Amino acid sequence: LYVHIRFNRSNCRVGFLTKPAAGASCLLRRPPFPECSALRLLVLSSPRVSGAASLANISCLHACPQFMASAGNDAAKAKYEQKIPAFYYRPTHTDCQVLREQWFRARYERDEFVYIEKQEPYSTGYREGFLWKRGRDNGQFLSRKFILSEREGSLKYFNKHDAREPKAVMRIETLNATFRPAKIGSPNGLQVTYLRDNSTRNIFVYHEDGKEMVDWFNAIRAARFHYLQVAFPGASDADLVPKLTRNFVKEGYMEKTGPKQTEGFKKRWFTMDDRRLMYFKDPLDAYARGEVFIGSKENNYTVLSGLPPSTQGNRWPFGITIVTPDRKFLFACETEAEQKDWIAAFQRVINRPMLPQEYAGTQTHTHKVTGM
């Protein structure tokens, strides 16, 4: 749903391209109209904003259009985006609602990139607070204290509010965070991963306040940014920013069999995280049942459509074979569309040449488990 605000020299017109639903928040979109300055606002359903009529009450729509009407898009961007930190995540249309909404509010409601002191929640190198964390064994979300410290190079959480020793210490070196709202069951759900004994550990958290969760996310990115600046002193910001956090290449269910390829196929949840293919019994498991490193075609990694003719036991008909220097991995998908999506995801990774640190990762960052 869009609201289009177009400015010309004589007037300002606001028109709904589609009638908005009750309860709306807005998100700035880049205008496609070169002949005039324009704001295109994406209207999103939100229980925190009351009524479509409240569009006129959104504070940014008073000052920003007036400024744009007199100065234009470039001047508005120069004003409202003048001090965006390099590490701050700039969402696209493919990102989840909380990221897009808070990106809009940070610019046009809170003026976070006009007044640098407003960036303190995520830029000081230290953050402490409480998040709802999913229990590893019982699956319940309980309030847990988290402390992010650049000086100590870690993110910690504590099982009790007054505990002196942390339950877990996550090194910034291997830390990643990605929003997975549908998977976690919260619009502000964040999946945090790190390496523990060469295995990937998942932590699932959320906060009722979207700003709080996005501030945590950007605080993690800031800590990663400053860590990488020290680790790679000659690297530019443009080189480092893509390495701060990453989204998964793909997730979903497939069937798999064991290394002998005579075991029955079992349904597992798979996550493709960069070059690591992990599989879980449940999407919200803390640890993967196994991790497989996916190298490049130069290193004899290949993905094939279908399964060997002698394969038996798969209930799903659309097979995938991944060939590695050590063995073949057999998977089956429920639909042809899923098969094509997975093959395309594997192919993108295999077609990408390996970096020097990824060769080291085959030994130290991949924990291979051959069980089901």
C-alpha contacts under 8 A as a table, 3 or more apart, distances in Angstrom:
res1	aa1	res2	aa2	distance
1	L	17	L	7.16
1	L	18	T	5.43
1	L	19	K	7.13
1	L	20	P	6.12
1	L	42	L	5.76
1	L	43	V	5.09
1	L	44	L	7.05
2	Y	16	F	6.35
2	Y	17	L	5.57
2	Y	18	T	6.05
2	Y	20	P	7.68
2	Y	40	R	6.69
2	Y	41	L	5.43
2	Y	42	L	4.54
2	Y	43	V	5.50
3	V	14	V	7.17
3	V	15	G	5.96
3	V	16	F	4.63
3	V	17	L	5.87
3	V	18	T	7.44
3	V	40	R	5.80
3	V	41	L	4.87
3	V	42	L	6.37
3	V	43	V	6.91
4	H	14	V	6.02
4	H	15	G	5.53
4	H	16	F	6.33
4	H	17	L	6.80
4	H	38	A	7.29
4	H	39	L	5.99
4	H	40	R	4.47
4	H	41	L	6.10
5	I	12	C	7.22
5	I	13	R	5.84
5	I	14	V	4.60
5	I	15	G	6.52
5	I	38	A	5.57
5	I	39	L	4.92
5	I	40	R	6.02
5	I	41	L	7.75
6	R	12	C	6.07
6	R	13	R	5.52
6	R	14	V	6.65
6	R	36	C	7.08
6	R	37	S	6.30
6	R	38	A	4.39
6	R	39	L	6.35
7	F	11	N	6.32
7	F	12	C	4.81
7	F	13	R	6.61
7	F	36	C	6.26
7	F	37	S	5.47
7	F	38	A	5.81
7	F	68	M	7.84
7	F	69	A	5.66
8	N	11	N	5.78
8	N	12	C	6.63
8	N	36	C	5.97
8	N	37	S	7.01
8	N	69	A	7.09
9	R	69	A	7.64
12	C	69	A	7.57
16	F	19	K	5.97
16	F	20	P	7.56
20	P	24	A	7.19
20	P	43	V	6.56
20	P	52	A	6.16
21	A	24	A	6.69
21	A	45	S	6.78
21	A	51	G	7.71
21	A	52	A	6.50
22	A	45	S	7.45
22	A	50	S	7.18
22	A	51	G	4.61
22	A	52	A	5.27
23	G	45	S	5.70
23	G	46	S	5.49
23	G	47	P	5.98
23	G	48	R	7.47
23	G	49	V	5.31
23	G	50	S	4.70
23	G	51	G	4.15
23	G	52	A	5.71
24	A	43	V	5.73
24	A	44	L	5.28
24	A	45	S	4.89
24	A	46	S	5.34
24	A	47	P	7.74
24	A	49	V	5.61
24	A	50	S	6.75
24	A	51	G	6.17
24	A	52	A	5.61
24	A	54	S	7.96
24	A	55	L	7.57
25	S	42	L	7.90
25	S	43	V	5.53
25	S	44	L	5.22
25	S	45	S	6.59
25	S	46	S	6.11
25	S	49	V	6.11
25	S	55	L	7.71
25	S	101	E	7.53
26	C	41	L	5.52
26	C	42	L	5.19
26	C	43	V	4.67
26	C	44	L	6.13
26	C	101	E	7.04
26	C	104	F	7.72
27	L	41	L	5.15
27	L	42	L	4.82
27	L	43	V	6.68
27	L	44	L	7.78
27	L	100	R	6.68
27	L	101	E	5.92
27	L	104	F	5.63
28	L	39	L	6.73
28	L	40	R	5.89
28	L	41	L	4.78
28	L	42	L	6.41
28	L	104	F	6.31
29	R	39	L	6.87
29	R	40	R	5.08
29	R	41	L	5.83
29	R	42	L	6.80
30	R	39	L	7.16
30	R	40	R	6.64
31	P	34	P	7.91
31	P	37	S	7.66
31	P	38	A	5.62
31	P	39	L	5.96
31	P	40	R	5.77
33	F	36	C	6.25
33	F	37	S	7.39
33	F	38	A	7.11
34	P	37	S	7.35
37	S	68	M	7.10
37	S	69	A	7.24
37	S	72	G	5.55
37	S	73	N	5.85
38	A	73	N	7.34
39	L	65	P	7.82
44	L	97	Q	7.98
46	S	49	V	5.76
47	P	50	S	7.02
49	V	54	S	7.66
50	S	54	S	6.31
51	G	54	S	5.45
51	G	55	L	7.79
52	A	55	L	5.75
53	A	56	A	6.63
54	S	57	N	5.01
54	S	58	I	6.77
55	L	58	I	5.54
55	L	61	L	7.89
56	A	59	S	7.88
56	A	61	L	6.78
56	A	62	H	7.76
57	N	61	L	7.57
58	I	61	L	5.67
58	I	62	H	7.49
59	S	62	H	5.65
59	S	63	A	7.21
59	S	109	E	6.41
60	C	63	A	5.63
60	C	64	C	5.56
60	C	108	Y	5.19
60	C	109	E	5.39
61	L	64	C	5.59
61	L	65	P	5.98
62	H	65	P	6.31
62	H	66	Q	6.74
63	A	66	Q	5.41
63	A	67	F	6.16
64	C	67	F	5.11
64	C	68	M	6.03
64	C	76	A	7.40
64	C	108	Y	7.31
65	P	68	M	4.93
65	P	69	A	5.81
66	Q	69	A	5.08
66	Q	70	S	6.48
67	F	70	S	5.42
67	F	71	A	5.91
67	F	72	G	7.42
67	F	76	A	6.80
68	M	71	A	4.99
68	M	72	G	4.43
68	M	73	N	5.95
68	M	75	A	7.31
68	M	76	A	5.84
69	A	72	G	5.96
71	A	74	D	7.79
71	A	75	A	5.67
71	A	76	A	7.04
72	G	75	A	5.61
72	G	76	A	6.32
73	N	76	A	5.08
73	N	77	K	6.14
74	D	77	K	5.13
74	D	78	A	6.12
75	A	78	A	4.92
75	A	79	K	6.17
76	A	79	K	5.09
76	A	80	Y	6.03
77	K	80	Y	5.32
77	K	81	E	5.33
77	K	82	Q	7.23
78	A	81	E	5.64
78	A	82	Q	5.22
79	K	82	Q	5.62
79	K	114	V	6.84
80	Y	107	R	5.69
80	Y	108	Y	6.72
80	Y	111	D	6.61
80	Y	113	F	6.05
80	Y	114	V	5.86
81	E	84	I	5.80
81	E	107	R	6.65
81	E	113	F	5.33
81	E	114	V	6.86
82	Q	113	F	5.94
82	Q	114	V	6.24
83	K	113	F	4.56
83	K	114	V	6.08
83	K	115	Y	7.78
83	K	116	I	6.85
84	I	88	Y	6.75
84	I	113	F	5.24
85	P	88	Y	5.40
86	A	237	D	6.87
86	A	241	V	7.15
87	F	218	N	7.25
87	F	221	R	5.91
87	F	222	A	5.52
87	F	225	F	6.30
87	F	241	V	6.18
87	F	244	L	7.53
88	Y	218	N	5.84
88	Y	221	R	7.15
88	Y	222	A	7.41
89	Y	218	N	6.69
89	Y	221	R	7.94
90	R	103	W	7.01
91	P	94	T	7.72
91	P	95	D	5.85
91	P	99	L	6.32
91	P	100	R	5.83
91	P	103	W	7.21
92	T	95	D	5.62
92	T	100	R	7.32
93	H	100	R	7.71
95	D	99	L	6.64
95	D	100	R	6.78
96	C	99	L	5.75
96	C	100	R	6.59
96	C	179	F	7.34
96	C	181	P	7.64
97	Q	100	R	5.18
97	Q	101	E	5.87
97	Q	187	P	7.61
98	V	101	E	5.17
98	V	102	Q	5.99
98	V	187	P	6.81
98	V	188	N	6.36
98	V	210	G	5.97
98	V	214	V	7.57
99	L	102	Q	5.41
99	L	103	W	6.04
99	L	214	V	6.65
100	R	103	W	5.12
100	R	104	F	6.35
101	E	104	F	5.22
101	E	105	R	6.24
102	Q	105	R	4.89
102	Q	106	A	5.77
102	Q	210	G	7.22
102	Q	211	K	6.22
102	Q	214	V	7.22
103	W	106	A	5.20
103	W	107	R	6.46
104	F	107	R	5.42
104	F	108	Y	6.13
104	F	109	E	7.61
105	R	108	Y	5.33
105	R	109	E	4.75
105	R	110	R	6.10
106	A	109	E	6.03
106	A	110	R	5.04
106	A	111	D	5.98
106	A	112	E	5.36
106	A	113	F	7.43
107	R	110	R	6.24
107	R	111	D	5.11
107	R	112	E	5.95
107	R	113	F	6.24
108	Y	111	D	5.71
110	R	118	K	7.91
111	D	114	V	5.19
111	D	115	Y	6.36
111	D	118	K	7.66
112	E	115	Y	5.63
112	E	116	I	6.42
112	E	117	E	7.81
112	E	118	K	5.12
112	E	119	Q	5.94
113	F	116	I	6.15
113	F	118	K	7.81
113	F	119	Q	7.66
115	Y	118	K	5.82
115	Y	119	Q	7.81
116	I	119	Q	5.53
116	I	120	E	7.75
117	E	120	E	5.77
118	K	121	P	7.48
119	Q	122	Y	6.06
119	Q	123	S	5.91
120	E	123	S	5.10
120	E	124	T	5.62
121	P	124	T	7.04
121	P	127	R	7.07
121	P	215	D	6.29
121	P	219	A	7.44
122	Y	125	G	7.28
122	Y	126	Y	7.82
122	Y	127	R	7.19
122	Y	215	D	5.51
122	Y	216	W	6.68
122	Y	218	N	5.82
122	Y	219	A	4.11
122	Y	220	I	7.91
122	Y	222	A	7.08
123	S	126	Y	7.84
123	S	219	A	6.21
123	S	222	A	6.35
124	T	127	R	7.72
125	G	148	L	7.56
125	G	149	S	5.98
125	G	150	E	5.06
125	G	151	R	7.38
125	G	219	A	7.31
125	G	222	A	7.34
125	G	223	A	6.30
126	Y	147	I	7.39
126	Y	148	L	5.47
126	Y	149	S	4.72
126	Y	150	E	6.38
126	Y	219	A	7.98
127	R	147	I	5.77
127	R	148	L	5.09
127	R	149	S	6.79
127	R	216	W	7.74
127	R	219	A	7.34
128	E	145	K	7.37
128	E	146	F	5.70
128	E	147	I	4.47
128	E	148	L	6.39
129	G	145	K	5.70
129	G	146	F	5.52
129	G	147	I	6.75
130	F	143	S	6.19
130	F	144	R	5.37
130	F	145	K	4.49
130	F	146	F	5.93
131	L	143	S	5.57
131	L	144	R	5.55
131	L	145	K	6.58
131	L	146	F	7.09
131	L	205	V	6.26
131	L	206	Y	5.95
131	L	207	H	5.58
132	W	141	F	5.47
132	W	142	L	5.15
132	W	143	S	4.51
132	W	144	R	6.17
132	W	205	V	5.34
132	W	206	Y	5.32
132	W	207	H	6.14
133	K	140	Q	7.89
133	K	141	F	4.95
133	K	142	L	5.38
133	K	143	S	6.22
133	K	144	R	6.31
133	K	203	I	7.25
133	K	204	F	5.79
133	K	205	V	4.42
133	K	206	Y	6.83
134	R	139	G	5.56
134	R	140	Q	5.37
134	R	141	F	4.16
134	R	142	L	6.46
134	R	203	I	7.15
134	R	204	F	5.55
134	R	205	V	6.33
135	G	138	N	5.56
135	G	139	G	4.76
135	G	140	Q	5.24
135	G	141	F	6.04
135	G	142	L	7.13
136	R	139	G	6.04
136	R	285	D	7.09
136	R	286	A	5.82
141	F	205	V	7.93
144	R	157	Y	6.58
144	R	158	F	5.99
144	R	159	N	5.84
144	R	160	K	6.89
144	R	161	H	6.99
145	K	157	Y	5.45
145	K	158	F	5.26
145	K	159	N	7.19
145	K	160	K	7.37
145	K	161	H	6.07
146	F	155	L	7.06
146	F	156	K	5.56
146	F	157	Y	4.31
146	F	158	F	6.55
147	I	155	L	5.70
147	I	156	K	5.21
147	I	157	Y	6.35
148	L	154	S	6.04
148	L	155	L	4.33
148	L	156	K	6.42
148	L	219	A	7.97
148	L	220	I	7.59
149	S	152	E	5.36
149	S	153	G	5.91
149	S	154	S	5.64
149	S	155	L	6.37
149	S	223	A	7.83
150	E	153	G	4.68
150	E	154	S	6.54
150	E	172	I	7.96
150	E	223	A	5.59
150	E	226	H	8.00
150	E	227	Y	7.82
153	G	171	R	6.00
153	G	172	I	5.45
153	G	173	E	7.70
153	G	223	A	7.88
153	G	227	Y	7.84
154	S	169	V	6.32
154	S	170	M	5.34
154	S	171	R	4.49
154	S	172	I	5.09
155	L	169	V	5.97
155	L	170	M	5.03
155	L	171	R	6.50
155	L	172	I	6.86
156	K	166	P	6.07
156	K	167	K	7.43
156	K	168	A	5.70
156	K	169	V	4.64
156	K	170	M	6.10
157	Y	166	P	5.52
157	Y	167	K	5.88
157	Y	168	A	5.82
157	Y	169	V	7.07
158	F	161	H	6.73
158	F	163	A	6.32
158	F	165	E	7.05
158	F	166	P	4.59
158	F	167	K	5.09
158	F	168	A	7.29
159	N	163	A	7.05
159	N	166	P	7.28
159	N	167	K	6.03
160	K	163	A	5.07
163	A	166	P	7.10
166	P	169	V	6.74
170	M	174	T	7.74
170	M	175	L	6.68
170	M	194	Y	6.20
170	M	195	L	7.74
171	R	174	T	5.93
171	R	175	L	6.19
171	R	194	Y	7.26
172	I	175	L	4.89
172	I	223	A	7.03
172	I	224	R	6.12
172	I	227	Y	7.46
173	E	224	R	7.15
173	E	227	Y	7.29
174	T	193	T	7.93
174	T	194	Y	5.22
174	T	195	L	5.97
175	L	192	V	7.21
175	L	193	T	5.87
175	L	194	Y	4.66
175	L	195	L	7.53
175	L	224	R	7.82
176	N	192	V	5.69
176	N	193	T	5.20
176	N	194	Y	6.38
176	N	244	L	7.60
176	N	245	T	5.33
176	N	246	R	6.87
177	A	190	L	6.66
177	A	191	Q	5.63
177	A	192	V	4.41
177	A	193	T	6.34
177	A	217	F	6.81
177	A	220	I	7.63
177	A	245	T	5.99
177	A	246	R	7.20
178	T	190	L	5.72
178	T	191	Q	5.37
178	T	192	V	6.64
178	T	245	T	7.12
178	T	246	R	6.67
178	T	247	N	5.71
178	T	248	F	7.91
179	F	188	N	7.24
179	F	189	G	5.82
179	F	190	L	4.33
179	F	191	Q	6.02
180	R	183	K	5.47
180	R	184	I	6.15
180	R	189	G	5.61
180	R	190	L	5.67
180	R	191	Q	6.29
181	P	184	I	5.29
181	P	185	G	5.69
181	P	186	S	5.05
181	P	187	P	4.74
181	P	188	N	5.89
181	P	189	G	4.54
181	P	190	L	6.98
182	A	185	G	5.13
182	A	186	S	6.70
182	A	187	P	7.18
182	A	189	G	7.89
183	K	283	P	7.39
183	K	284	L	7.72
184	I	189	G	5.56
184	I	190	L	7.59
184	I	204	F	6.94
184	I	284	L	7.50
185	G	189	G	6.92
186	S	189	G	4.93
186	S	206	Y	6.89
188	N	206	Y	5.49
188	N	207	H	6.31
188	N	208	E	7.07
188	N	209	D	7.67
188	N	210	G	5.82
188	N	213	M	6.44
189	G	204	F	7.12
189	G	205	V	5.85
189	G	206	Y	4.55
189	G	207	H	7.48
190	L	204	F	5.97
190	L	205	V	5.37
190	L	206	Y	5.92
190	L	213	M	7.73
191	Q	202	N	6.76
191	Q	203	I	5.81
191	Q	204	F	4.71
191	Q	205	V	6.47
192	V	202	N	5.86
192	V	203	I	5.06
192	V	204	F	6.30
192	V	205	V	7.74
193	T	200	T	6.51
193	T	201	R	5.52
193	T	202	N	4.69
193	T	203	I	6.25
194	Y	200	T	5.71
194	Y	201	R	5.50
194	Y	202	N	7.00
195	L	198	N	5.57
195	L	199	S	5.37
195	L	200	T	4.69
195	L	201	R	6.01
195	L	365	H	7.60
196	R	199	S	5.24
196	R	200	T	6.21
196	R	201	R	6.35
198	N	364	T	6.24
198	N	365	H	5.32
198	N	366	T	6.25
198	N	367	H	5.77
199	S	287	Y	7.57
199	S	288	A	7.86
199	S	291	E	7.98
199	S	365	H	7.25
199	S	366	T	6.77
199	S	367	H	5.39
200	T	287	Y	6.36
200	T	288	A	6.96
201	R	286	A	5.68
201	R	287	Y	5.27
201	R	288	A	7.73
202	N	284	L	7.96
202	N	285	D	7.23
202	N	286	A	4.71
202	N	287	Y	6.31
203	I	286	A	6.45
204	F	284	L	7.64
206	Y	213	M	6.70
207	H	210	G	6.81
207	H	212	E	6.70
207	H	213	M	5.81
209	D	212	E	5.38
209	D	213	M	6.65
210	G	213	M	5.24
210	G	214	V	6.21
211	K	214	V	5.17
211	K	215	D	5.96
212	E	215	D	5.09
212	E	216	W	6.29
213	M	216	W	5.11
213	M	217	F	6.26
214	V	217	F	4.89
214	V	218	N	6.18
215	D	218	N	5.18
215	D	219	A	5.98
216	W	219	A	4.97
216	W	220	I	6.25
217	F	220	I	5.27
217	F	221	R	6.41
218	N	221	R	4.81
218	N	222	A	6.04
219	A	222	A	4.98
219	A	223	A	6.23
220	I	223	A	5.14
220	I	224	R	6.17
221	R	224	R	5.05
221	R	225	F	5.98
221	R	244	L	5.39
221	R	245	T	6.52
222	A	225	F	4.96
222	A	226	H	6.27
222	A	244	L	7.98
223	A	226	H	5.34
223	A	227	Y	6.14
224	R	227	Y	5.03
224	R	228	L	6.11
224	R	244	L	5.56
225	F	228	L	5.24
225	F	229	Q	6.18
225	F	240	L	6.84
225	F	241	V	7.00
225	F	244	L	6.05
226	H	229	Q	5.01
226	H	230	V	6.52
227	Y	230	V	5.40
227	Y	231	A	6.25
228	L	231	A	4.77
228	L	232	F	5.70
228	L	233	P	7.82
228	L	240	L	6.84
229	Q	232	F	5.32
229	Q	233	P	5.33
229	Q	235	A	7.16
229	Q	240	L	7.62
230	V	233	P	5.39
232	F	235	A	5.57
235	A	239	D	6.06
235	A	240	L	6.78
236	S	239	D	5.20
236	S	240	L	6.45
237	D	240	L	5.09
237	D	241	V	5.91
238	A	241	V	5.65
238	A	242	P	7.40
239	D	242	P	6.68
239	D	243	K	7.71
240	L	243	K	5.42
240	L	244	L	6.81
241	V	244	L	5.46
242	P	245	T	7.01
242	P	246	R	7.48
243	K	246	R	7.02
247	N	273	D	7.50
248	F	251	E	7.09
248	F	271	T	6.98
248	F	272	M	5.87
248	F	273	D	4.78
248	F	274	D	6.75
249	V	271	T	7.75
249	V	272	M	5.30
249	V	273	D	5.81
249	V	274	D	6.35
249	V	345	A	6.53
250	K	271	T	6.05
250	K	272	M	5.24
250	K	273	D	7.50
250	K	342	W	7.37
250	K	345	A	6.80
251	E	269	W	7.37
251	E	270	F	5.52
251	E	271	T	4.46
251	E	272	M	6.22
252	G	269	W	5.59
252	G	270	F	5.42
252	G	271	T	6.79
253	Y	267	K	6.73
253	Y	268	R	5.65
253	Y	269	W	4.48
253	Y	270	F	5.87
253	Y	333	C	7.48
254	M	267	K	5.77
254	M	268	R	5.73
254	M	269	W	6.49
254	M	270	F	6.82
254	M	331	F	6.32
254	M	332	A	5.61
254	M	333	C	5.11
254	M	334	E	7.26
255	E	265	F	5.70
255	E	266	K	5.10
255	E	267	K	4.27
255	E	268	R	5.88
255	E	314	N	7.18
255	E	316	W	7.29
255	E	331	F	5.36
255	E	332	A	4.93
255	E	333	C	6.54
256	K	265	F	5.02
256	K	266	K	5.49
256	K	267	K	6.58
256	K	268	R	7.08
256	K	329	F	7.93
256	K	330	L	5.97
256	K	331	F	4.63
256	K	332	A	6.57
256	K	372	M	7.94
257	T	261	Q	5.80
257	T	262	T	7.48
257	T	263	E	5.78
257	T	264	G	5.93
257	T	265	F	4.54
257	T	266	K	6.53
257	T	329	F	7.82
257	T	330	L	6.29
257	T	331	F	7.04
257	T	372	M	7.24
258	G	261	Q	5.33
258	G	262	T	7.21
258	G	263	E	5.73
258	G	264	G	7.80
258	G	265	F	7.82
258	G	370	T	6.54
258	G	371	G	6.65
258	G	372	M	6.36
259	P	327	R	7.81
259	P	328	K	7.92
259	P	329	F	7.41
259	P	370	T	6.37
260	K	263	E	6.82
261	Q	311	T	7.39
261	Q	330	L	7.66
262	T	311	T	7.77
262	T	312	Q	7.51
263	E	313	G	7.75
264	G	312	Q	7.70
264	G	313	G	5.18
264	G	314	N	7.12
265	F	313	G	5.70
265	F	314	N	5.26
265	F	315	R	7.55
266	K	372	M	7.47
267	K	281	K	7.68
268	R	279	Y	6.10
268	R	280	F	5.63
268	R	281	K	5.19
268	R	282	D	7.16
269	W	279	Y	5.43
269	W	280	F	4.99
269	W	281	K	6.08
269	W	282	D	6.12
269	W	283	P	5.67
270	F	277	L	6.91
270	F	278	M	5.59
270	F	279	Y	4.34
270	F	280	F	6.34
270	F	283	P	7.94
271	T	277	L	5.82
271	T	278	M	5.20
271	T	279	Y	6.31
272	M	275	R	6.99
272	M	276	R	5.85
272	M	277	L	4.53
272	M	278	M	6.38
273	D	276	R	5.16
273	D	277	L	6.29
273	D	278	M	7.66
274	D	277	L	7.98
274	D	349	V	7.38
275	R	293	F	5.76
275	R	294	I	5.04
275	R	295	G	6.75
275	R	349	V	6.64
276	R	291	E	6.30
276	R	292	V	5.71
276	R	293	F	4.87
276	R	294	I	6.17
276	R	366	T	7.18
277	L	291	E	5.55
277	L	292	V	5.07
277	L	293	F	6.33
277	L	294	I	7.00
278	M	288	A	5.92
278	M	289	R	7.44
278	M	290	G	5.72
278	M	291	E	4.37
278	M	292	V	6.40
279	Y	288	A	5.47
279	Y	289	R	5.75
279	Y	290	G	5.68
279	Y	291	E	6.67
280	F	283	P	6.25
280	F	285	D	6.47
280	F	287	Y	7.34
280	F	288	A	4.88
280	F	289	R	5.30
280	F	290	G	7.44
281	K	285	D	7.12
281	K	288	A	7.90
281	K	289	R	7.12
282	D	285	D	5.41
285	D	288	A	6.95
288	A	291	E	6.79
289	R	369	V	6.58
289	R	371	G	7.15
289	R	372	M	6.85
290	G	367	H	6.94
290	G	368	K	5.57
290	G	369	V	4.34
290	G	370	T	6.71
290	G	371	G	7.30
290	G	372	M	7.94
291	E	366	T	6.26
291	E	367	H	5.58
291	E	368	K	4.97
291	E	369	V	6.35
292	V	366	T	6.74
292	V	367	H	7.38
292	V	368	K	5.80
293	F	362	T	6.42
293	F	366	T	6.22
294	I	301	Y	7.05
294	I	324	T	7.71
294	I	349	V	7.34
294	I	350	I	6.91
295	G	299	N	6.44
295	G	300	N	7.83
295	G	301	Y	5.85
295	G	324	T	7.93
295	G	349	V	7.45
295	G	350	I	5.90
295	G	354	M	6.86
296	S	299	N	5.32
296	S	300	N	6.78
296	S	301	Y	5.53
296	S	302	T	7.93
296	S	349	V	6.93
296	S	350	I	4.15
296	S	351	N	5.91
296	S	352	R	6.14
296	S	353	P	5.74
296	S	354	M	6.16
297	K	300	N	5.00
297	K	301	Y	4.80
297	K	302	T	6.18
297	K	350	I	5.42
297	K	351	N	6.05
297	K	353	P	7.78
298	E	301	Y	7.35
298	E	353	P	7.32
299	N	325	P	7.67
300	N	323	V	7.66
300	N	324	T	6.28
300	N	325	P	6.08
301	Y	322	I	7.30
301	Y	323	V	5.54
301	Y	324	T	4.76
301	Y	325	P	6.84
301	Y	350	I	6.55
302	T	322	I	5.78
302	T	323	V	5.02
302	T	324	T	6.79
302	T	347	Q	7.88
302	T	350	I	6.98
303	V	320	I	7.15
303	V	321	T	5.80
303	V	322	I	4.50
303	V	323	V	6.20
303	V	343	I	6.78
303	V	346	F	6.76
303	V	347	Q	6.68
304	L	320	I	5.85
304	L	321	T	5.04
304	L	322	I	6.29
304	L	323	V	7.83
304	L	343	I	7.64
305	S	319	G	6.21
305	S	320	I	4.90
305	S	321	T	6.38
305	S	343	I	7.37
306	G	318	F	6.47
306	G	319	G	4.14
306	G	320	I	4.89
306	G	321	T	6.33
307	L	311	T	6.49
307	L	319	G	5.22
307	L	320	I	6.02
307	L	321	T	5.87
307	L	330	L	6.72
307	L	331	F	7.90
308	P	311	T	5.59
311	T	314	N	7.84
314	N	317	P	6.99
314	N	332	A	6.76
315	R	332	A	7.97
316	W	319	G	7.71
316	W	332	A	5.60
316	W	333	C	5.59
316	W	334	E	4.88
316	W	335	T	7.77
317	P	332	A	6.41
317	P	333	C	6.65
317	P	334	E	6.56
317	P	335	T	7.69
318	F	332	A	5.32
318	F	333	C	4.99
318	F	334	E	6.45
318	F	335	T	6.47
318	F	336	E	5.99
318	F	339	Q	6.16
319	G	330	L	7.28
319	G	331	F	5.65
319	G	332	A	4.17
319	G	333	C	6.14
319	G	339	Q	7.13
320	I	330	L	5.97
320	I	331	F	5.07
320	I	332	A	5.95
320	I	333	C	7.79
320	I	339	Q	7.14
320	I	343	I	7.33
321	T	328	K	6.58
321	T	329	F	5.68
321	T	330	L	4.79
321	T	331	F	6.38
322	I	328	K	5.61
322	I	329	F	5.06
322	I	330	L	6.60
323	V	327	R	6.31
323	V	328	K	4.57
323	V	329	F	6.53
324	T	327	R	5.42
324	T	328	K	6.03
324	T	329	F	7.96
332	A	339	Q	7.69
333	C	336	E	7.17
333	C	338	E	6.19
333	C	339	Q	5.51
334	E	338	E	6.99
334	E	339	Q	7.75
335	T	338	E	5.30
335	T	339	Q	6.38
336	E	339	Q	4.94
336	E	340	K	6.21
337	A	340	K	5.17
337	A	341	D	6.22
338	E	341	D	5.03
338	E	342	W	6.14
339	Q	342	W	5.27
339	Q	343	I	6.12
340	K	343	I	5.12
340	K	344	A	6.06
341	D	344	A	5.15
341	D	345	A	6.20
342	W	345	A	5.01
342	W	346	F	6.15
343	I	346	F	5.13
343	I	347	Q	5.95
344	A	347	Q	5.01
344	A	348	R	6.21
345	A	348	R	5.30
345	A	349	V	6.64
346	F	349	V	5.30
346	F	350	I	6.14
347	Q	350	I	5.01
347	Q	351	N	5.88
348	R	351	N	5.31
348	R	352	R	6.48
349	V	352	R	5.36
350	I	353	P	7.52
354	M	358	E	6.03
354	M	359	Y	7.03
355	L	358	E	5.17
355	L	359	Y	6.80
356	P	359	Y	5.39
356	P	360	A	6.90
357	Q	360	A	5.10
357	Q	361	G	6.25
358	E	361	G	4.64
358	E	362	T	6.53
359	Y	362	T	5.43
359	Y	363	Q	7.48
360	A	363	Q	5.61
360	A	364	T	6.30
360	A	365	H	7.66
361	G	364	T	5.01
361	G	365	H	4.49
361	G	366	T	6.40
362	T	365	H	6.17
362	T	366	T	5.77
363	Q	366	T	6.40
364	T	367	H	7.82
